[in-house]
Amino acid sequence: MLDPAQRKRLLSDKRARFGIGVIVIMALAAILAPLIAHDPLKIDLSQLLQKPSGAHWLGTDVQGRDMWSRLVYGARVSLTVGFISQGIALGLGVTLGLIAGFYGGWVDEVVMRLADVTLAFPTLLLLIAMVAAFQPSMVVVYATIGVVGWAGMARLVRGQVLVVRNLEYVQAIRALGAGDVRVMLQHVLPNVIAPVVIAATLGVAGAIMAEAALSFLGLGVPPPTPSWGSMIADGRDLDQLRRAPWTSVIPGLAIGMAVLGFNLLGDALRDALD
């Protein structure tokens, strides 16, 4: 997707380097979790709310569980939810937006009205309603965040396709007898993919935030699986915040760094592809 000049422009951008660095570090930590962390579910009642030390790098929580281990394993959950849910949103949004923009007419009306209905609801309330309707599980979280996120992607793709489908080269290809599927996949989609990639990068950050919000409310990843949102929820008691602020501050900083990394990479991609 990136030609050499765009790739050079991207890698020379400090925001891109920082964002890629953050994402790579978190991805490596998630992949190497069994090697660099202990059992995140191990409860040690003799080590409740211990301060960061050599034995527990980031301290322990209210049940004596190692915060470093839970943070690393929580990165697996957040990154997995971010990528899979955004993949679902991409699949639905790109497909429906491409069809709506290419054919127009009643097809466009139906798809866009569905998108309008989806966007009319506050995102968090819609996520809560959908998750609450099913038994909490990782699959439900993936699917819910992905389904809720398709509408914005579809509108973006549809707007780009409306421009591209009327260009001379597309009209010439159709005049030569190329089928609709071939025209859409080989000649229209490649020319609208750049803004989609940028939106997807930013969307991963949004998905991580959405999962953290659901887990904070007890509707996300089912316990005892460690999640950054549930870690914040476990430490939100006011007395505990005074005694052991790291139990909430550390996972909050992890969420902030992940979101910042993907947002900076998305901004740099937008400039490189402009």
Secondary structure, 3 states (H helix, E strand, C coil): CCCHHHHHHHHCCHHHHHHHHHHHHHHHHHHCHHHHCCCCCCCCHHHCCCCCCCCCCCCECCCCCEHHHHHHHHHHHHHHHHHHHHHHHHHHHHHHHHHHHHHCHHHHHHHHHHHHHHHHCCHHHHHHHHHHCCCCCHHHHHHHHHHHCHHHHHHHHHHHHHHHCCCHHHHHHHHCCCCHHHHHHHHHHHHCHHHHHHHHHHHHHHHHHHHHHHHHCCCCCCCCCCCHHHHHHHCCCHHHHHHCCHHHHHHHHHHHHHHHHHHHHHHHHHHHHC
